[in-house]
């Protein structure tokens, strides 16, 4: 049986990127969390490629949100497959949303 796999992940910070030939590439590390008891998965590299225009638009929207004092979250959806011993993702879409405002801290006395 064949399936088409997509991966959805959230970026709270902008990773280092390399731009070339109209695309942006970044390497992330997949850190599996929240797995069922007695199941483990190793950390693995995740190479992601995105159209440069799409990435720049998302970064500009994130900057606007941050300028308003809120954190910006980039929700990325990508086609994914294994390639050369790593996961490879090609971005389908990026949604930029406002994160929650940081909790106010009260000075201790």
C-alpha positions, 0 to 999 in steps of 0.5 A: 500500500502506498501513502503520501506522507506530510509532516506538520511542525512548529517553529518558535524561532527562526533557524539558520538558513541557506538560500540558493537558486530560489530556495531556502534550505535549513537543517533541523533536529527531530527530537521525538517527545510524548511517545507512548510508554516503552517506545523510543525513537532516536533523534534524527536530522530533518532537512527542509527545503522551501521556496525563498519567496514563501519563506521570506513572506512568512518571516516578514509576517513573523516580524510584524507579530513580534513588533507588536510584542507577541511571539510568532509561531510558524506552523509548517506543513511539508511533504516528507520522505527518507533520503540519504539516511535523513528525513527530507521535507519540502514545504507545502505551506507556512501559517504564521500565527501569534503565540501567547503573550509571555506571562507577567512576572511579579517582583518578589519582595 
